[in-house]
Each structure stands twice: as C-alpha cells, then as structure tokens.
Amino acid sequence: MTETSSSAAAAEAQTLSSQYAPAEVEAKLYERWVAAGYFEADAKSTKPAYTIVIPPPNVTGSLHLGHAFEHTLIDSLTRRKRMQGYETLWQPGMDHAGIATQNVVERELAKEGLSRHDLGREAFVERVWQWKDESGGKILGQMRRLGDGVDWRRERFTMDEGLSRAVQTIFKNLFDDGLIYRAERIINWCPRCLTAISDIEVEYQDDEGELVSIRYGSGADAIVVATTRAETMLGDTAVAVHPNDERYRHLVGTEIELPLTGRRIPIVADEHVDPEFGTGAVKVTPAHDPNDFEIGRRHDLPSITVLDERAVITAHGPFQGLDRFEARSAIVAALRADGRIVAEKRPYTHSVGHCSRCKTTVEPRQSMQWWVKVGPLAQAAGDAVRDGRVAIHPKEMEARYFGWVDNLHDWCISRQLWWGHRIPVWYGPNGEVVCVGPDDEAPSGEGWHQEHDVLDTWFSSGLWPFSTLGWPEQTADMEKFFPTSVLVTGYDILFFWVARMMMFGLYAMDGTPPFHTIALHGMVRDQFGKKMSKSFGNAVDPLEWMDAYGTDALRFTLARGANPGTDVPIGEDWVQGSRNFCNKVWNATRFALMNGATVEGPLPPAEELSTVDRWILSRLDATVAEVDALYEDYQFAKLTDALFHFAWDEVFDWYVELSKITLQAGGAPAAATRRVLGHVLDVTLRLLHPIIPFVTEALWTALTGGESLVVAEWPQPADRRDPAAEAEVTTLQQVVTEVRRFRGDQGLKPGQKVPARLTLGGTALAAHEAPIRTLARLEPDGEGFAATTSFPIAGALVELDLSGAIDVAAERRRLEKDRGAAEKVKEQCTKKLANEGFLSKASAEVVAKVRGQLETAEADIARIAGQLDRLPKV
C-alpha cells in the first residue's frame, strides 16, 4: 500500500466518530437512499424480478414489535436480492381496515355528540377519508425509521380507485360464475360493532358462566335440557334427541310445553345429537345457533329471532327490552320460581367467542348475508401446495394449511358497515338483482337501490398481490412482477389472509398462484415467552428501543430470534447486546481504516500471504457459502448467528488482534495484511448489510469509497478454502485460549505478564510463537526462569514461572475450600437420588433439579482438581 493511500484511509477514519451514534446516521442515510431511487423497481428492466408484497398494515395502526420483526425479515430478503442483481420490488401499502377504522371515526364523532347516522352515509364516508388523510398511515412514516426498502412511488391503499376496480371485477366474475350468492344463514354477529364477522375474526377464550339444567314438560313426558344461554330458550322451536336413544324413542313426534312461553314444541330425532353428552336431549333454537339452524332446516322447523342487533330481547313478555345477560339471570330466576331448574353449575368455565376487534361476546344470529362458495376455490388452493406450485416453509406448517383449506365453510363476505367496498349489487322494484362490473352502468330509476352492505376487509386484501400491480389490466408491472416471489407473514394469519390470497389468486390468474413460496414466522413474545399485551404490562414500543440502542440493534435482535414458524422471545438486554455488536463492528472498521486497511487492487496470491491471512480468507469463503444457503432456506436466526460469530469471534477477536502484530512489524507482510483486512471487512459489511443496513452503510462507504451498499454486489464464494491454514490457526487458538483460561483460573490480571517457556518444535505452532506470547501475555523465559507449572496443549508444551505472580499457598487454600463445598453438594445430592422415598414423592421437576446440581458439583470438582494440579508445588 502506498503512503498516500494509507494516509487517505487514516483520514477517512477520522471522519468516523470515535463511537457509533445511530441517531446521527440513520435518518440521513435513509433519505439519501430514497432520493437516489435505490428502492424503485423498473418494469422495463431486463434483470430477473424479485417481488414481495408487504402484508398491508391497518390504516389505524402504528409500528409494533410484530411489524418490526416481519419488516426486518422482508427487508433483509429484498436487500440481498437487490445486491444479487435482481429487479427488486417491495410493494408498500395499507389496508382500509373496515371495522377498526369505522370504530375510530365513530369514537371521534361521539366526542362531538354525534353518530354516523346524524351525518348520513355519504358524509360519514367523507369524514373517514378526511381522517385517513390527516391521521391514518402513521405506520408508513415509522417504516422509514425502520429502514424499509420499499418503492414509495407505488404505495397503495385498498380503497384506491385502482384497487376498488379490482374488487368490483372479481366480485362480478365470481357472481357470474355462481361462486357468490345471497342467503339467510347463521353468522357471527358483534352487538358492539353491529356487523357480521367471519369465523376467523372470532377469538375464543374461556369465560366463567353457568350451566343450568331445565325441565321441559311435566310428568313422564318431561325432558331435561342443559344450556349456558338460557335467554335463547324463548326462541326454541324443538327439542332434539338421537334416533337410537331408547330413553326418548317413545317421545319422538310428540309435543312438549316450552316453559315461560305457553308454546308447544315438537320432539325430533336427529343424528347430530350426542346421546352420551348430558341428558342426551338438546334444545333447538334455529335463529341463534349454527348447529340448531341446520337441525331446523332438516326438520322444517320455524326460526324465531328473540335478540335484536344489539343483543336485546325482542320477544313479547316480561323479558322484552332486557340485555341478553340481564335476561339470562331473569329467565333463570323465573324458571327457578316455577320449579323448572333441575340443576345449576356455577361457575361453569366454557369457551366463548369474542369479536377480535372490540372483544364483545359474539352472538350467533340468523341473517341475510352475501357468501362466497369456497369449495372449488379452496380445492384449488390446496392442490397448488400439494402439486408443488407453492411451497410452505417450514414444511411442517403444511398440515395446518391443509387442515384449514380442506374444511372451509362458505365465507360470509358482507358487513353491515359504511366504510369499505360497497357490494356492487342493485335491487329493482320487482325483485330484480343486478351485479354491476366496473365498466357497467348501474341501474337507475324509481325503486332501484344499491346493496347497503360493504365487503369484508379480507376480500380486498385477498387481491393484494395482483391488484397492487394494476390487475384487472395486464400492465407492464403485472408482466414483470407477478407472480410474486415469496410471501413472508405470520402463521397467525395463515387462514385470515394467506388462504384468501391463494383462492383469489388462482381463480383470477387461471391457476397461477400469487407467490411461489409462503415463508411463515412466529409471533414476538417477551423474554419469558409470554404474549405481549398492554393488559399484561409487557408490551414494548419498538421506537423506544430504536431511540435507545439504534435501529440496527433492534433489527439484529429480531433476526437472530427468527426460527421459521416458531415464536420469538425478545428482551431489552438482548437489544443491548446487539447494540454492543454494532459498536464492535464500528470500532473494528475504524481501527482498520486508521491502520491503512485498503480495498485497492487485487488480493495478493495465496503464496504471498501469511497463514493467518489465508485462514481468515478461508473462513470468509465458508461463511459466504453458509449464509447464502441459510438465506435460501429462510433460516434467519441461523444465518444471523453465523454472521455474529464469524464477525465477532473470528474477525474482531482473532484476526484483528493477530493483524496488529503483523502491522506493527511492517514490510511486505503488513501490506498484504492491510489488503486482506480491507477485503474481509468489505465482504463482512456486505453480508451484514441486509440485516443491519445503517451502520454497515456508514462504514462501507468510508472503507471503500463506494456509492452505497444498497446497490453493491452481493459476495460470492471465491474458492479460497484452505483447510491446512484453518487447522494451523485453530491449534494456535487452542493454545492461547487454554493459557488464558489458566490465567483466569489463577486470578491473574488480564495485563499481567508471566514468564513462559514454549516448546513448539515439530508442531504447526513453531512459526507462531510471537503471536502466542502477545495474545497470552507471556514473557520470554529469561535468566533465572524456573517452571512452577506446565501443561501440554495441542502437541506443544507450555511451562510457566508463577513465582511472585500469585500467592500459591493462599490460592491452594481457596481452591481446597471451593472443592470441599462442591464435594458436600455432591454428597447431599447423591444421598437424595439414592433415596427411594424422595424419588417417589418428589416431582419430576424437583428430581431433575437435584440431578442438575449433582452434575454441576461433579464438574466443579473436576475443574478444581485440574487447577490444583497446575499450581506450583510449595
């Protein structure tokens, strides 16, 4: 390296602050990337395409750890592919989030003493758009803070004109093909949101209620039924028993009196009834239970609705106007007074459905709704995975996917909201029903009106991979970027979103799936594995950790925990550890620059390099190949861990320290080491960039003078594997590590030097005496050297003179005391484990703990024995 270039590298190092300050780097770098157009995808490019769509966050949302986790993985994939020469599109956008957004705006109206009905539909929708423009999309700004490399020119919203056209088109196509229909059936109804919700929007949890057994009829013809929802008995239209149940066979076909109502209802035989459960007889309420609805259809039973949209009793009588829970208590009290209660179980814990949006208890309700006939669509979605057109990763998640798509019920797609895609169906004065496509003229005239309901949010987000590219038009973007390459998303929305996209994509694209791979990740949890929640007090705002430790530290922590399909625990101390790693990268690169590391010119040939230089180049080659293979398998945790250990353990802790010795010596070997050090850091920063983009960008541009890592080339293995050099340096590491361990055991200070004699002849270590002495803090064995301890390591002999370095007698007393304590623990544990009474009474956890204590004690005894053997004799 020339003196001029060495001075330039040192000068470049001076531009880097002595400590990495993320806040001074991140925002400026991101805006520079965006301004340079690095994230923009060109449909006219001849490069191979690589496309990922962002799982569109709700317009009401803000960045949480789950978003940060998922976005880190997607950004890592797209940054790497861009560096590999792909025309990369990460498609951004937001979901209109029908129920959630309408709830937000209605709460805002309530502060003004208004409801949406006061405004009317058109004015309310305009108000929602106003809110969206002013307050929505907060998360998009936060994505910039995270470093998301999305093409901001292409930002989409599920209520955009283009996406609305796609929704109307596919609705029309499905309707014309008989795959969308209108029917009255049981749906999940939220009395708070006042709309139908789909099965996957119902969250089940164990609630405490009561199970009451009620006697219907009297005398020998009486039948006892049990229920947790006594209020629905007002809508009973039958009692059902199993046709083979001998206890009730004589009653089938007769009628029985329904308590409190004076009505008589039939007793029917239906195979749905389990004769082994309870009394073997069930009340049948077709309007308020999905199973009862089907029984009612089979037996042509009337359907009586007794709860209105707010779950208030509508049936005439003393309970009319009561809320469902008030009515439940009142009806049980009335039955008790009438002597109809046979048994009561309270509290009775059972699974109850709740609205995933507002947590209100869901009410099964008979209602006229719009449905998608999912049978053929779900079949196609399953076949695409079975025949290999789509791969699910990890593969064991396939079973969950098939378990869902192979058992799908028809999908209720209508919602009783005002915010969303209004169903494109018009009704005429004489019962006409007309579905209108985007290019059709809607019917007009007296008596014609459009369907009031809007579509389920998942209907439009199910079109996301192609509606965002301009479908139904065959645009240049569709030609270039569809189908997308991989879908990265949580296993928790495998059914909400992934299955919907598969069904609609295969239908709209004539059998072409919307993506080739589904890479599923888990959920972020706290460091103890508990779900994060504000109610639990363990929710974390990722922006706070980014402020404290830098975005790269958060990203590195999240990626390092990302094992496919499994949940990710995370704690603040782990982010602190990642911050330390980023600082280590900064300090090592700054050291290299200050000592003349360079990327100029070709690497010297192997014969001109030292063993240490050849070793690190070999390890670098292996790491490049390993990281590539792990990326292709979506093993983010393993690849991040591999990068961490290569960078910290091999580059920073060993190669940088060994290079200091060569650099101080000067000459041709130092020049070669400067070039190798520059190359190693260049490639290492490239490998790290997709995960920690900010710190690597600042360092790489300083090191290389290159334009940007975002558009730099991804490293390729360079065929520099050198097993002999790796073996030689591994032996060197063993010697230094063992001496360091001995020093630590003896309580020597890190900087304290000890006289030593090294016998290295005949081993691969003969040429490495100087670095061994430097790294292990060993002085030459001068006059008066007297070995007080020695030990063989890897074919070498290390002899140390510790006289004057430690108080041998005191150290022996300390170790003997520690050994005595360990032997006492061993004795106690051994006695416990030999005691049959203890083993029979203690829990498995307690026994395992004692076994662990025994193993630890035995290891301590062996370790201390070795330390005592190596002490000088007195």
N, C-alpha and C positions, 0 to 999 in steps of 0.2 A: 504493500500500500504506500502511495506517495505521501510525503509530508503534507502536501496541500490537501489531499482528500482526508487525511487523518485530522487535520485541523478543522476541515469542514464538518466532519462528523461530530467532533467535540463541540463546535459552535452550535450545531443542530441540537445537541443535548442540552445546551444552555437555554434553548427556547422552551424546554420542558421544565415545569416547576419541580422542585425537589420532592413534592408529594402530589399524588393524583387528587384533583378536586373535580369530581363529576359535574357539579353544578356549573362550573366554568366551561365545560366542554360539550355536554350533551345537546342542549338546545341549539347551539350554534352549528354543530355538526349536522343535526337532523335537517335544519332549514337549508343548509348547503346541499345536502343530498336531494331534497325535494326540488330546489331551484335548478339543480343540474339535470333533473329529469331522469335520474338513475332508476326510479321505480316505475317509469312509464313503459307500458307494453305496446309494441307496434305490430298491428295485424298484418302489415306488409313485409315483415321481417322473414328472411329465409332460414333463420335459426329454428331448431326444434322448439315446440311450445311446451311450457310447463305452467299449469294453471291450478290455483287453489282459490276457492271462494271462502270468504270469511263467514263463519256462522253468524248471521246478522244479529247484532245485539239489539235489544229493545230500545226504541227511541226514548223511553223513560229511564234507561239505565245509566249507570256510571261504572267506572272501572272497578272490578273486584278481583280478588286473587285468582278466581277461576278464569276470568278473562285474561289476566296477565300470564297465567300458565299456558293456556291454549295459544295465545298470540305469540308467545315466545317460541313454541314448537313450530308453528306455521312460518314465522319469520325466519327461523333457522333453516327450514327446508328451502324456502324461496331464495334466501340469500345465497345458499350453497349452489343451487341450480343456476342462478344468475351468473355466479362466478365460473360455473362449468360451461357457460356459453349458451344457455337456453334463453329463449324469449319468454321471460317470466312475468306472469300476471297474478298478482294477489288482488283479488276483486273485493273492494270495500263496500259497505252499505249498512243500512239499518232496517229493522222490521217495525211496521207501524203499531204492532202490539195492541190489537183491538181493545180487549177488556182493560188491560193495565192503563193504557193511555186515556181511555174514556173515563176511568175512575179518577185519574189525576185531575183532569179538567173539571169533572163534576165536583170534586172537592174544592177546587178553586172557585167555582160558581157558588158553592154553598157558603163560602166566606162572604159573598156579596148578597146572600139571602135569596139566591136564585137556583132553579133546577134547569136541566136541559129542556124540559117541557115549556118552561117560561120563554125560552129563546126560539123553540121550534127547530126542526131537524136541520134545515139549511143553515141557519145562523149558528147553531151549535157546531156543526162540522167546520164552518169557517173559523169558529173560535178555537177548535182543536188545531187547525192548520196554523193559526196565529201562535198558539202555544208551542207548536213544533218548531216554528221558525225562530222563536225567541229563546226557548228553554230546552227544547229537545236536542238530542245529539251531543250532549255533554261528553259522552264517552269517546266520540270521534277525536276531540281535542286531546283527550287523555291517551289515546292510541299513539299520537305523535310523541308524547312524552316517553312511551314505552319503546319507541324506535321502530314501529311497524312500517315495513317497506311496502306499503300499498300504493296503487296507482290512484291518486286522489282525483284525477280528472274523471274517473269512471265511477265515482261514488253514486250509489243507487239507493232508492227508498222504495219499499214495497207498495207505496201508494203513488209512485211516479206515474206519469202518463204512459210510458212505455211498458212498465210492469203491469199496470192496470189493463192494458190491451192484451197482454199475455194471459192474464187471469180470465178475461172475458172470452178469449179464444178457446182456451182449454175447457172452460165450463160449457161453452156451446158444443164443442166436439164431443165431450163426454155425454152431454144431454142427448145429442142426436144419436149417439151410439147406445143409448139405453142404459148408460152407466151412472147417470144422475137421475134421481126420482124424488117425488114428494110423498110422504106417508105419515100417518099418525102412529107413533110408537112411543115406548118409554125412553126417556132421555134423562141425563143427569142435569138437574136444574139447580142453579145457585140463587137462593132467595135474596141474597145481597146484591149480586151483580145483575140480577133479573134477566138471565140468559141461560140458554143451554150451553153445556160444556161437554167436551168429548171424554171418553173413558180415561185417556192418558193425562187429562187435566184434573183428575181426581186423585187426591193424596189420601191414603188410608192410614189411620192411626188408631191405637187402642184407646177407647173412651170408656169412662165409667157410666153405666146406665142402670136399668133394672129389667129383669126378665119376669114377666107376670104370666101366670097360667090362668086362663079364663074358661069357665064352663059355659058352653053354648047349649041351649035347650035345657030339658029337665028330665028327671026320671031315668028310665032305662035307655032312653034315646039321647041322653046328654053326651056331648063330646067336649073334651078339654083341648084347647089350643094354647100355645105359648107364643109370646111376642115381646119384642123390645120397643115396639112402636104402637102402643095401644090406641093412639089417636086415629090411626088409619082404619081401625075396625068399623068406623062409621061408613066406610066405603066398601066393606066386604060384600061380595056377591055370591060366595060359596064357601064351603069347607071341603078340602080335598084329602083323600086317603089313597093308599096304594091299592090297586085292584086285587092283589093277592093277600091282603091283610084280613085274616079271618075275623078279627075283632069287630070290624066295621062293615063286613060284606053285606050284612042284612040292612044296613042303613043307606047304602048307595042307591041313589034315585029318590030318596025321601027328602023332605024339607025340615029345616030346623029354625027355631027363632033366634034372630040376631039380637043380643042384649042391647038395651037402651034405645032401640030404634023401632021396635014393633014389626020390623020386616021379617019375612021368612025367606031363607036362602037354601039352595039345594046342597046336597052332599054328593060330590062327584068323585069318580075313581080316575086317578092319573098316575102314570108311572114315574113322574118327576118326584113324587113324594117318597121320602126315605122312611120306611116303616120302623127302622131301628133308632131313629132320632126322635127324642122327646116322647110324645104320646103317639106318634105316627099319624097325627092329623094336623093339618095346617090351614090357617085362614087364607082366603084368596081375595086380594084387593087389586084387581087388574089395572086400575089407574095409577097405582102408586108403588108398584114393584115389578121389575122386569120379568122375573120368573112367573109371577102371578099373571102378568099380561099374556104370556104365552099359554098358560093354562086356560085363561079366559077365551083366547082365540080357539083353542082346541075344543072347548065345550060350549062355545057361543054364549058366553056369559056377558051380562051388561057390565059396563065400565062406568063407575061413579066417581067423579072427582070431588074430593072433600077439602082440598087445600088450594088456596089461590097462589098467585105467582110469588107472594111474599110469605108463603107457608102459614097462612092464617085460615082457620076453619071456616068453610063456606056452608057446610051442611046446616039446614034449619034445625033449631033446637037450642038447648041451654048452652051449648059449647060454641055457637056461632060467634065469630069475631075474636076468638082466642088464638094467640100464637100457638104453634104446634107443640112447644114444650109446656106451655101453660095448660093446653088442652090435654096433654098426656097425663099430667098429675090429676086434673079434674075428672077425667074419664076413669082413671084407676080408682079414685075415691068413690065415684058413683057406682062402679062395679062392686067395690068392697061393701058399700052400704046395701047393695042389692044381693049380697051373698054370692056373687059370681066369681070372686077371686079364690082360686084353689091353692095357689102357692105364689110366693114372691121371693125373688132373689135379688138382693141389693147390698152392696154394689155388684153389678154384673159387668165385667170388662169384656168388650167386644170390639171388633174392627168397624170403624165408621169412616165413610168417605167425606172429605173436606175439599172445598174449592182451592186449587193450588194458588189462586190469585189473592183471595181475601180470607181464606181459612174458615169460611162459613160452612156449616154442615150441609152437605149436598142432599137434595130431595129428589128421589126418583119421581118422575112426573110424565103423564101421558100428554103428548103434544104433537101437533102437525109440524113436521120439520123437513128439511131437504137432506138427502142422503147420497153418498157415493157407494155404488155397488162394488165392493172391493175384491170380490172373489177372483176374477180374471187378472186384475191389476196386481194383487198380492201373489198370485201364482207366478206371474212373470218376474216379480221382484225376488222370489225365492229361487226360481230357475237360473237367474243371472248369476247368483252366487254358486249354485250347485254346478253349473257348467263351466265355471272359471272365468267368466267375463268380468266379474268383480271379485276381488279378494278382500276378505275381512281380516284385519290384523289387530290383536293376536287371533290366531285361528280358533282358539277355544271359545271365542265370542260368537262363532257361527251358530252354536246351539241356541243361544239366546235369541239371535236374529230369526232363525227358523221357527223357534217356539212362538214367536210373535206373528210373523207373516203367514204362517201356515194355519193360524187360528184366528185370523182377523174377523171381526164382525163388521157389518156395514157402518160406514163413518158418517156421523151426523155433522154436516158442514154449515148449517145455518145458525146464526147467532142473533139474538134479539138486541142488537146494538145499533147505534147510529154511525159510529166511526169504523170504517172498514170498506171493503169492496162490496157494494150493494149487489145482491143477486140479480143478474140480468134477465129476469123473467117478468113479463107483463101479463096481467089478468084482464079479461074482457068482460063486458056487461052480461054476456050469455054463457059464462063459464069457460071462455077461451083461455088457453095458456100458451104464451108465445115466448120462446127463448131467443134473445137478441144477441147476435155476434157484434164485434167491434165495428164492422162495416155495414151492419144492417140498420135500417131506420126503425126506431121504436114505434109501436102502435100509438095512435093518438085518437082523441075524440072522447065523447061523453061515455063515462063508465069504465074507461081504461085506466089502470094504475100499476105502478111497478111494485114488485115484492118489497116489503119493508125491511126484511132481514138482511144482514150482511154475512159474508163468508167467514168461516173460521180462519184465524190468522195463519194457521199451518197450511191452509190451502194455497195461499200466495207464496209462503216461504218454501213450499214444496217445489215451486218452479224456479227457485233461485239460481241454480247452476246455469240455466239457459235463458231465463227471462232477463237476466242482467247483461246478457250478450246480444240482446236485440230480437230474440225469438218473439213472435212467430215469423219475423222476416229472416231470410237467410243472409245475414250480414257477413261482412268480412271478419268480424270478431267471432261469429259462430263458426265460420270456416276454419279459423286459425286456432281458437282456444277451446272448442268443445269437441269431444267430452273433456271435462276437467281431469286432472291427473290423480289427485288424491283428496279425499275428504278427511280432515283432521277434526275430530269432535269427541265429546264425552260420551261414554257408554250410557249415561243417564238420559240422553235424547236419541238413543238408537231407534226408539219407537215413535217419539214425537215428530222427529224431523227426517232422520235418515230413511226410514221406510217410506215416508211420503215422497221424498225426492226420487227414490228408486221407482216407485209405482208411476209417478207422473212422467219422469224422465223416459222410462222405457216405453210408455204409451205415446208420448208426444214425438219421440225420436225413432219410432219404428224399430224398437228393440235395441237401440244403442243406449247403454247405461250412462248416467250422468257423470260417473267417475270410475276409474279403474280399480282404485283401492280405497277402502274405508279403514283408516287408522284410528283406533279408539283409545282414548286415555281415560284415566280415572278422575276422581274429584279431589280437590285440595282440601286437606284437613289440618287441624292444628298438630302440634308436635306430639301430642298424646294419641293421635289417631281419631280424635273426636270431630264430628262435623262442625264446621264453622257457622256460627249464627249469632246475630245481635242479641237474641234472647239468652244464649248461653254465655254471652260476655266474652267470647273468644274470636269474634270477627276482626279482621285486620284490613285496614285501608292500605292497599299496596303503595299508594302515593306517599304515605308516611315513611315507609321503608325505603322508597326510592329517594326521598329527600335526605334521609339519614345516611344511607350507605351507597347510593347511586343505583341507576337503573341496571347496569351490568351485573351488579351483585345480586339483585333480585332475580334477574333472568338466569344467571348461572345456577342459583339455588334451585329454581323451579325445574330447569332442565336436568339437573343432577338427580332429581327425585322422580323423573318421568319414566317409570317402567310401564310398558304397554298394558293398558286395560286395568291397571291397579291404582288405588288411591295414593295420594301424595301427601305425606305429613310434612309440615314446614314450621319452623320456629325462628324467632328473631336471631338467636345465636348462630343459626346456620347461615343466615344472610350476612351476619358479621364475619363469619369465616370466609364467605365468598368475597366480601369486600377486601379481606386480607389477601386473598388470591389475586384480585385485580391490582392491589398495591404492589404485590410481588412482581407481577408482570411489568408494571410501570418501572419499578426500581431496577429490575434486571436489564430491561431495554435501555434505560437511561445510563446504566453502568457501561453497557456495550458501546453506546454512542460516545461516551466520554473517553473510552479506551480505543477508539478508532475502528470499531466493527464496521464492515462495509458490505454492500451488495454489488459492488462494481466488479465486472469481469467474471470469467468462468471460475468454477471451483477448481482448486489445484487437483491434479490426478492423485489417486489413492497412494501411490508410492512416495509422494512428497508430503504426505500427511502423517501426523503422529497417530499412535494407537488410539489416544483419547479422541482425536478429531474423527477418525474412522468409526469409532464406537458410536459417537453421537449421531453421525450421519446414518449409520445403520439403524439405530433406534428410531430416528426420524422417519426413515423409509417404512419401518414396521408400523409406526403409529399412523402414518397417512393411509396405509392399506387397511388397518384395523378400523379407523374412523369411517372410511368410505363404506366398508361392509356393514358397520353398525347403522349408518345413516339409511342405507338401503333396506334395512330390517326395522327401521323406526325405533331403534333401541337408544333413545335419547339419554337415559341415565347412564348406560354403559359407555357410550361414546364420550359423554361429558366427563365421566370419571377417568376414562383413559387419557383424555387431554389434560385433566388436572394432574394426574400422577406423572405423565411424561413431562409436562412443563415444570411443575414444582420439584418433583423428586430428581428427575434426570437432568433437565436443562439447568434449573436455577441452583439446586443444592449440590450437584456434582459437576456438571460441565462448566458452569460459570466459575465455580471455585477452582477447578483444575486449570481453567484457562488463565486465571490470574497469574499462576506460576510461570506459564509459558510467556505471557505478555510482558511480565517483569524481566524475563531473560532477554527478550528482544531477538533481533535477527530474523532469518527466513522462517523459522518455526512460528514466531509471533505473527508475522504477516499472514501465514497460512491460517493460523487460528483466528485472526481478525476476520478473514473472509468466511471461514466456516461458521463462526459465531454470528456474523451478519446473516448468512443463509439460514441457519437454524432458527433464528428469531423471525426472519421474514416468513418462513413456512409456518412456524408455530402461530404467529399472529393471524395468518390466513386461515388456519384451521380453527382458531378460536373465534374468528370474526362473526360467523353466523349466530353464535350464542351471546357473545359479549361485544357488540359492534362498536360501541363508543370508544372505550379505552384502546381497543386494537386499532381503530382508525387513526386516533391521535398519534399512537406510537409508530404505526407502519408508515404513515406519510413522513414522519420525522426521520425514520430509519432509511427509507428507500427513496424519498423524494417523489414517489408515485402519486398519481392523481387521486385515487381513492380505492380502498379495499372493496367497496361495494361492486366495482367493476373490474377488480383484479382477477387474475386467473386462479382457479382452484388448484391446489397442489396435486401432482401425480407422483406415484412411486417412481424413484429414479434408479432402481436397480443397484443400490449401494449397500445391500445387506452384507455384513461382514461378521460371520459367526466367531471367527478367531478373535477379532478385536472385542466383540461383546463378552466373550469368555474371559479375556485378559482383564478387562476393566471390572467385570463382576468380581473377579478374585481380589483386585485392588480394593473394591468397595467392601468386601468381606473383612479384609484386614483392618481397614480404617474403622469400620463400624464396630468390630469386636474390641479394638483398643478403646474407642470412645465409650463403649458400654462398660468396660472395665474401669475406666477413669470415673465414670458416673457412679458406679457401684462403690468405689473407694472414696467418693466425696471430693475428688479433685476439682478445683475451679476450672471453668472452660478454658481460660487463657494461660493456665499454669503449665509450664513446660517440664517434661520429665526426661531424664537421660535414658537412652534406649540403645540396645544393640539389635540390629535386624539382620537375620541370616536369610538372604533371599536367593542365594546362588542355586542354580538348577531349576528355578521356577520362572514363571512368566512375569514375576514381580521385579526381577532384577533391575529393569530399566526404570522402575517407578519409586525408587527409594525416596527421592526428594519430595514428590507429592505426598507420599505416605507420611513422611515426617511433618510436612507442613500441615496437612489436614488433621493429623492425630496429635499435634503439639508435642512432638518427640525431638529432643536434642540429641546430637551425636554422642556416642559413648567415649568420652574423653578419658584423660588420665584419672585414675582413682575410681573408675567405674566398677561397681560391684553389683551384679544382678541379685535383686532380692525376690524377684518373681519372674516366671517365664511361662509361656504357653504357645503351643503350635497353632497356626491358623493357615488353612489352605496351602499346606506344603511349606510354609515359611515358619521361622521361629522368631518370636518377639520376646526379648529379655528387657526388663525394666529395673531401674535402680530407684526405689521409692524412699531410700533413706533420707530423712529430712523433709520428705514431701508430705507424709502423713504420720500421725501418732498410731503406730501399728498396734500397740497394746490396747489403746482406747478403742480403736476400730474393731479389734477382735472381740473385746468385751461387748460392744454394741451389737455385733453380728450374733454372738452367742446368745444374747438376750432375746433378739428377734427370733432366733431358731427355737429357743425354749418356748416362746409364745406360740409359734406355729405348731410345734410338737404337741402342746397342750390342746390346741384346737383339733388337731388330728385325732388325738386320743378320745376327746369328747364325741366327735362325730362318728368315729369307728364304733364306740360303745352303743350309740343310738341306733346305728344301722344294723347292729348285731342283735338288737332287742326286738323280738317278735311282737311284743306288746306295743311298742312305739310304732312299728311298721303297720300294724293292723288298725290302730286308732288315728294316726296322723293322716292328714290329707295328702294327695299326690303332690300338691304344690309345696307343702312343708318338707316332705321327703326329698323332693328334687332340690330344695334349697340346702338341705343338710349335705346331700351328695356334692353339690357345688362347693360348699365350704370345705369339704374334705379334699376335693381336687385342688382348690386354691392353696390349702395348707401344705399339701404334698409338693406342689410346685414351688412354694416358698422355701421349703426345707431343702429341696434340691438346688435351688438357686443360691441360697446362703452357703450351702456346703461348697459350691464352686467358688464363691467369693473367699471363703476361709482358706481353701486350698491355694488360692493365688496370692494370699497375703505373704509378705516376707516373714521368714522364720525369726523368732526372737528368743 
